[in-house]
Amino acid sequence: MVLLPKPSKVPPRSEADEPTGKVRQRLIKRYENGVSRYALAREPGHTDQWLRVRFARWGVQIRGRSEAQRIRWAQHSENPAA
């Protein structure tokens, strides 16, 4: 008996799913302004990993955990009611 891998529940994405120039620039700008990769990816229904791959492809510097935490705390101190 041969075991075959289970088919993925996620349909394959086509090149049509790639963000256009304006959408790409908006994603990059919002990321550079402190919005998390997770939050940006969830809006169009993608995963954090999907956006991470695109950012790497586009030459965007990916934030590490320390920098992400620093930004989160800075935003919290600016708006403590959030």
LINLINJO-V394545 format. One record per backbone hydrogen bond with DSSP energy under -0.5 kcal/mol. NH is the residue of the N-H (numbers start at 1). CO is the residue of the C=O. E is the energy in kcal/mol with one decimal. If there is no record, write none. Layout:
# LINLINJO-V394545
nh = [NH & NH]
co = [CO & CO]
e = [E & E]
This chain:
# LINLINJO-V394545
nh = [3 & 4 & 11 & 17 & 18 & 24 & 25 & 26 & 27 & 28 & 29 & 30 & 31 & 32 & 33 & 34 & 35 & 40 & 41 & 42 & 43 & 44 & 45 & 46 & 51 & 52 & 53 & 54 & 55 & 56 & 57 & 58 & 59 & 59 & 60 & 62 & 68 & 69 & 70 & 71 & 72 & 73 & 74 & 75 & 76 & 77 & 78 & 79 & 82]
co = [1 & 2 & 9 & 14 & 15 & 20 & 21 & 22 & 23 & 24 & 25 & 26 & 27 & 28 & 29 & 31 & 30 & 36 & 37 & 38 & 39 & 40 & 42 & 41 & 47 & 48 & 49 & 50 & 51 & 52 & 53 & 54 & 55 & 56 & 55 & 60 & 64 & 65 & 66 & 67 & 68 & 69 & 70 & 71 & 72 & 73 & 74 & 75 & 79]
e = [-0.5 & -0.6 & -0.6 & -1.8 & -1.6 & -3.1 & -2.4 & -2.1 & -2.5 & -2.5 & -2.6 & -2.5 & -2.3 & -2.6 & -1.4 & -1.6 & -2.3 & -2.2 & -2.5 & -1.9 & -1.1 & -0.7 & -0.9 & -2.7 & -1.9 & -2.4 & -2.3 & -1.8 & -2.9 & -2.4 & -2.3 & -2.4 & -0.6 & -0.8 & -2.9 & -0.5 & -2.3 & -2.5 & -2.3 & -2.3 & -2.3 & -2.5 & -2.2 & -2.5 & -2.0 & -2.3 & -1.4 & -1.5 & -1.7]
